[in-house]
């Protein structure tokens, strides 16, 4: 089948369904989408709340818990222990399929009855304030971490220890403020830098030790502001920065912004990959418009997927998964799963499932574990299931569910955004596709108003001492005010407190106490990253404009004619090179 251009029913913009996309839809027997790839991702992300956490009671044991659901939701919420226990049976909530009603209406009715786990944690311990974590220990206000220990105020961290205030980090230890940087040790404020030790404020550097305020370095030591120094002089320069002072650290961060702007930027961070487009990819093969993913093959339109193959439109999932479509959150070893979310592991041959695990042949089920042949949480025999399922799929396709602003949902669409248990600004859709309240309401999305409460503050941000050396353990008993004061769209908590591990880290690393709450700090890091979007651009390497260090293959012609797809928008100020020109200058 040839490519086809259609209009997205959500954003009303045209998008192209490629021939190979039609091939995938035929393989898994689903109709083509009616939302464009970006709107499909936004819709999935609107079902994932990571950092909007609330105090409430477990509806089973009645103990106080931390939950991603407020106490005003219209379904039961259990603590993780109760939810995993045998004190309740999700089959009790099973209901007969009604062919006179749209499927999504029936799913919504079931959704309001079945208990949900307060937090999503898989094989994790000592992490009562962590959400969407797996195989981790001692994680505090950190999210989407796998195989980690001692992680604080961070997101997307794999196989690491002692990580603070970082975003997208792997195989690292004892790091603070790092962004898209892997295999680093005792290094802070690194961006897109790998295999570095004992370093500060590096952009696009590799295999460096004791380097600071530099960019595009390879295999260097004792480099400061891109100049080589003796060991003694380097440490004198580093000491002059006075990074224990909040004021001095702020000046250094501003200088680092200028250093990044003057650096050469590769069109995309794509390593050891073939025939792949997107950004922040490692060991990818035949990946199309994928981001923040590694060890994937034949995947498309996906974000944060790991060790996955032959799948499309997925986010925050992977590890052994195959033939998965329109899916978000968790799920080890999923196979042939469509339009689903929050599998714990090994869900197979299933449609429209939520919070299920070790199960197969499910349709429209919630909270089932180790079950087969169920529809809307009702148990069927295998023969009954296989006889009725085709009729249900036909009904879902013909009987539409009407959403807001003209959105229509039938078979082939992910769960409607209107049915999400979260308000738009509680979810990570707000992180990657930020909206104002007015725009969200215009689009028909729910919005959570800031709760009116008196915020008891002990120390305003302007009254905090400048240097970490001026604080003792008494600061742990104080409530600090966030400098944003809620005047932002960053899920600001207005106030925050330090924990002992955190204060000890600041003192050991000689860093000042932050003036923003953890949520606002996270959004500030997001500002330093590129969007989940690609633009077609031409290499900016031009001998009449830039002074290169060596001759490139195009030096006789003056400008490079290579084109690429990049997450750097055309109006950005950075100098963006194709891979050949970048390698000639940097590598």
N, C-alpha and C positions, 0 to 999 in steps of 0.2 A: 504494500500500500504506500502511496506517495505521501509527502508531507502535506499538512492541512493547516490553514490559518483560521482560528476561531476567536470570538470575543469572550473574554473572561466575564462571567456573570457577577463577579464581586467588584473588581476595579474598573470594568468596562473597557479595558485595554486589549488590543489584539495580541495573541501569542501563537506560536507555531508548535504543532504536535509533529515531531519528526517521524520519518518512516520507521526507524528502529524503535521508537516509543510504541507505535501501533503494534509492532511485533511482540513487545513485552506484554502489552495489554491482552493480546490474543493468547499468549502462552498461559497467563494466569486467569483468563476468561473473565475480564472485567471490561466495561465500556470505557471509552476515553474520558478524561476529566473535563469538567466545565469551568474549573478555576485555573488560572495561570500558575506556573510553578511557585512564584513568590507568594501569591495569595494562599496557595495550598500549604506552604510552610508556615505562614502567619497563622492560619487556622489551626494547624497542629500545635504550634507553640502556645496558643491561647488555651490549651488544655493542660499546660504544665506550669504549676506554681512552685517555685523553688524557695523564695526567700520571704514571702509574706507569711509569717508564722504567728500563731496566737496561743494564748493560754486558755484552756477549757478543761472539761472533765471527759473522761472516757465514758461512753454511754453504756458500757457493760460493767466494768469494775468500779466506776465512778471516782477513780483516782485522778488527781490533777495531771495534765499532760501538756506537751507542746504539739501543736497541730497545724497543718497547712489549711485547715478548714476552721472557720469561725464557729461559734456556738449557735449561730443563727441559720446554718444550712438545714435543709429539710430532709436529711438522711442521717442515719446513725453513724457515729465516728467512734472507732475503737482504738485503744492504744495498740502498739505493734504486737505486744505479747498476747493480748486478748484476740486480736484479729487472726493471729496464726494458730490459736488454740482450737480445741474441739468443743468449745463451749457454745458454739453456734453452727448452724448448717445452712450454707447459702442456697441449697435446693429447696428449703422451706419457702423461699420467696418466689419460686417458679410460677409462671403464668402461661396460660394457653395462648397460642398465637391467634390474633384476631385479624382475619383477612379484610375486614371492613375499615381498618384503621391504618394510617401510615406507620411504617416500622419505627421511625424515629420517635413517634409519639409513644408507642408501646415501650421502647427502650427507655425513654424518659421516665415513664411510670415505674419501671423496674429500678431505675437508678435511684429514685427517691426512697426505695425500701431497703436495698441491700447495704449492710454496713461497709464502711471504707476504713482503711488503715490511716491513722492520723498522719504518719510520715511514711515515705517510701524508703525502706532500708533493707538491703539484702546482705545477710551474713556479716553484719557490722556490730561493733560493741562500743560502749562508753561514748556514745555520740547522740545524746538526747536533743541537741540543738542542731542536728544536721539532717538534711533532706536530700533524697535521691542520691544515695551513696551505696556502694557495693564493696564488700570484702575490705572494710576499712575499720580503723580504730582511733578513738580520740579525735574526732572531727568536730569542730565547733564553728557554727555559722558559716559552713562551707557546703558546696553543692556540686553535684555531678563529679564525685571523686570515686576512683576505683583502685583497689589495692594500695591504700595509703595509710599513713599513721601520723598523728600530730599535724593536722591541717587546720588552718584558721583563716576565716574571712576570705576564702578563695573559691574559685570555680574552675571546673574542667581540669582536674589534677589526677594524673595516673602514676602509679608506682613511685611514690615520692614520700619524703618525711620532712617534718619541720618546715612547712611552707606557709608563709603569711602574705595576705593581701596580694594574691597573684591570680593570673588568668591564663589558662591553657599552658600547663606545665607538666612535664613528664620526666621520670628518671632523674629527679633532682633532690637536693637536700640542703636545708639551712639557707633558704632564699626568701627575699622580701621584695614585693613590688615588681615581680617579673611578668612579662607578657609574651606569650608564644615563644617560649624558650625552654629547651630540653637539655637534659644531661649536664646540669650546672651544679656547682657546689659552692656554698658560702659566697654567693654573689647576689647583688641587689640592684633593682631598677634596670634589669636587662630586657631588651626587646628584640625579638627575632634573632636571638643569639644562642649558640649551643656549645657544649663542651668547654665551658669556661669555669675558672676557679678564682676566688678571692678578688672579684672585680666589681666595679660600680658603673652604672650609667653607660651601657654599651648598646649600640644598635647594629644589628647584622654583623656580629663578630663570631668567630669560631676558633676553638682551640687556643684560647687566650688565658693568661694568668697574670694577676696583678696589673690590670689595665683599667682605665677610667675615662669617662667623658670622651668616648671615641666611637668611630663608626667604620664599617667595612674592613675590619682587621682580620687577619688570618695568621695563626701560629705566632703570636706576639707575647712579649712580657715587658712589664714596666713601661707601658705606653700611656701617656696622659695628654688629652686633647690632640690625639693622633701624632704625638711626637715621642720619640724614644728617649728615656732618661736612665741614668744609673739607678740602682736600687735605692740608694739613700735619697737621691733627689726626688724620685717618684713618691716616696712616702712623705717627704716634706710637702710636695704639691698636694697630695691627698689630704694631709692634715690641715692645710690652709683652707680647704673647703668648709671645714667646721660643720660637718653634717649632723652633729648632735644638736645644733640650733635649728629650730623650726624656720626662722627667717632665712638662715643661710641655705637650708635644704630647699626652700622655695625658690631662691635665686638659681640654685644649681639645676633644679628641674626645668626652669625657664630656659637656661642655657642649653640644656639637653634637647629641648624642642628645636632650637636653631641648628644644633649639630645634626639632628635627624633630617631637617629640611635640606641641608647642604650635602647629605650623603647620596650615593647612588642607590636607587631602589630597583630591585628585580621585579619584573612584571607580576610575579606570583611566587609564593613560598611553596614550591613543588619540587620534591626531592625523590630520587630513585623511582620515578613514575613514568609511565608511557601512555601516550594517547589519552591524556587527561586534562580537563579544564576545571578551574575553580581556584581555591587558595588554601594554604596550609594543609597540603596533602603530602603524605609519605607512603611510599610503596603502594601506589595506586596504579591500576591497569584498567584502561577503558572506563574511566570515571568521567562523567559529564556533569558540569556545574555542581560539584561537590565541595564542601568546606570542612575544615577541621577534622579530617578523617585519615585513617591509616590502615594499611593492609586490606584494601578493598579491591574488588574486581567486578567489572560490568555493573556498575551502580550509577545512578543519576539523581539529580535534584535532591541531594541529601546533605545533612549537617550533623557533625559529631557522630559518625558511625565507625565501628572498629571491627576489623576481621570479618568482613561481610561480603557476599557476592550475589550477583544477579538479582538486584533489588532496586526499587525506586521510591522516592518520596518518603524517606525515613529520617528520623532525628533521635539522637541520644540512645542508640541501640547498637546491636551487633554481636560480635564474638560467636562465630559459628552459625550465624543466621543466613538464610537463603530464601529466595522467592518471597520477599516481604515487600508490601506495598502500602503506602499511606499509614505509617505507623510512628508512634512516639513513645519513648521512655522504657528503658529496661529490656529484658528479654534475651537470655542466653540460649542459643541453639534453636531459635524459632525457625519454622519451615512452613512455607505456604500460608502466611498469615496476612490478612488484608483488613484495612480500616480498623485498627485496634490500638490499644495503649496499655502501658504498665503491666506487661507480662513479667513474671518473676523468672521463669525459665521454661524452655521446651514446650511452647505452645505450637501445635501443628494443625494444618488443614482447617483453619478457623476464620470466621468473619466477625467483625464488630464485637470483639471481646475487650474486657476491661478488668484489670487486676486479677487475671487468671494465671495459673501456672501448672506445669507438668500435666497438660491436658491436650486433647485433640478433638476435632470434629465438633466444634462449638459454633453457635450462631447467636449473637445478641446476648451474651452471658457476662455476668459480673461476679467476681470473687470466687470462681470455681477453682478447685485444686484437685488434680488427679481424677478428672472426670472425662467422659466421652459421650458423644451423641446427645448433647443438650441444646435446647432452644429456649431462650429467655429464662434460663435457669430451671427449665423443666426437663426431667430425664426421659429419654426415648430409647427404644431398642434400636439397634443399628439399622434394621430394615425400615422401621418407622421413620427414622431420621433421614435416610437416603430417599425415601419416597416423598416426604413433605418438603425437603429443602428446595428442590427446583421450583416448586409452587410458590414458596416464600420469596425466593429471589425474583421471580416474575412479578409478584405483587409489589415488592419494594421498588422495582423499576417503573411500574405503571402508576403507583399511588404515591404521589409526591408529598413531602413534608414541607410546608411553607415556613420559611424563616423571615427575617426582617429585610427591609428595602428590596423586596423582590427576589431574594435568594430562594432557590428551590433545591431540595435535596432528595435524591433517589439513589438507587443502587449504583455504586461507583464513586460516591462521595464519602469523605471522612465524616466523623461525628459533627453535626452542625455547631458552629461557634456559639449559637444561641443557647445550646444545652450545656455548655461548659459550667462546672460548678464554681468557677472563679470569675471575678470581674477582670476585664481586660488588663487593667493596670496592676493586678496582682500577679500576672503571669509573665513569662519571659518573652511573650510577644511584645510587651512594652519595652524590653531591652533592645530587641533587634529591629522592631518596627514601631518606634515610639509615636504616640498620638497624644494630642491634648484631649482633655475631657470633652470639649465641644466636638472634635472630630470623631472621637470614639462613639459618642451618642448619635451623631449623624449617620455613622456606619451601622448603627443598630447593635453595638456592643455594650455589655454591662460595664459600669464604672463604680468603683468603691470610693465613697467619700471618706475623707480623713475623719477619724473619730474625734469628737470633741471631748477633750480631757485636759486637766491641768497638769502640766509637765513640771514636776519639782526638779529644779536644777541646782546643783551645788556650785558648779563652776561654769561660767560662760566661756566660749572658745577664746575670746579676746583676753580673758583673765588667766589663761594657762601660762605657766612659766615657759620661757623660750627653750630651755635646754633640758634634756632628759636627766642631766646630772642634778637638777634641782628638785627631783621627786623622790619620795620614799614610798614605802608600802601603804601609807595612809591614803594615797590616791585611789587605791582599789575600793575604798568605801564611798567614793564620791561619784555623783552622777554628772556627766559632762554634757554640755550642749553641742549640738551639731551646728556648724557655721552656716549651713543652708537654711536652717530654721523652718524647714518644710516648704520653702519657696522654690521648689523644683519639682520635676516629674520623676523623681528617682526613688520612690517608696521610702522617703526619708523618715527615720524614726524619731527625729527631733532631739533625742537624747541617747546616750550610750554609756556603758561602763567598761572598764578594763578588767581582764581576768589575769590571775597570777602568771600563767605561762606567757601571756602577751607582754606584760611589764618586764618580766625577766629577759625576754628576747630583745626588747628595746634597749635595755641596759647593756646587755652583752654585745649588741650590734652597734650601740651608741647612736641610736636613732631617736628623734623626738616623738612625743605623743601626737597622734593625728588630731585634727580639728573637725573631721567629718565622721559621721556615723558609718558603720560598715556598708550599708546599702549605697550611700552616696559615694563612698570610696570606690565601690564596684562600678558604678555608672561613670565615674571619672576615668577609670581604666578602659571602659568600653569606648570612650571617645577617642582613645589612642589606637583603635583597631579599625580595619576596613570593613565596609558593609558586606552582607551576604548577597552580593550582586556583581555582575560582570559587565564591562564595557569593551567594545572593540576599539583598540587604539593602535597607533604606530609608535615604534621605538623613537625615543627623543634624542638618541645619540646623533650628534651633528657636529662635525669638525669646525664649522663656522660659528658655533655657539659655545661648545664645551671643549675644554682643553683635556684631552685624554692622555693617559700616561704612556700608552703604546698604540701602535697602528692596528686598527681593526680591519676586518676583511673588506669593509666598504670605504676605507679611508680615501681612496682616489675619487670616489663619487661625492664625498663630503657627508651626506646624510645616510642613515640606515633606513632601508625600506621595509624592514620586517614588521609584521603586524601580529597582534596577539589579543587575547581576551584577558582583562585584568580587573581586579577589584579597586584599582585606583581610578576614580572618576576623572573625566577629561579636564575638569576645572581645578583639579588639585595642583598644588605648587611644586610637589616633589618631582625630581628628575627620574623618570621611569625608563629603564632599558630592557631590551629583549634579553633572552638568556645568553646569546652569543656575545653581545657587547658587555653585558654584566660580567660574564666569566672572564673576558679579556681584561677588564679593569680591576676586578676584585679578587677573583679566584686565582 
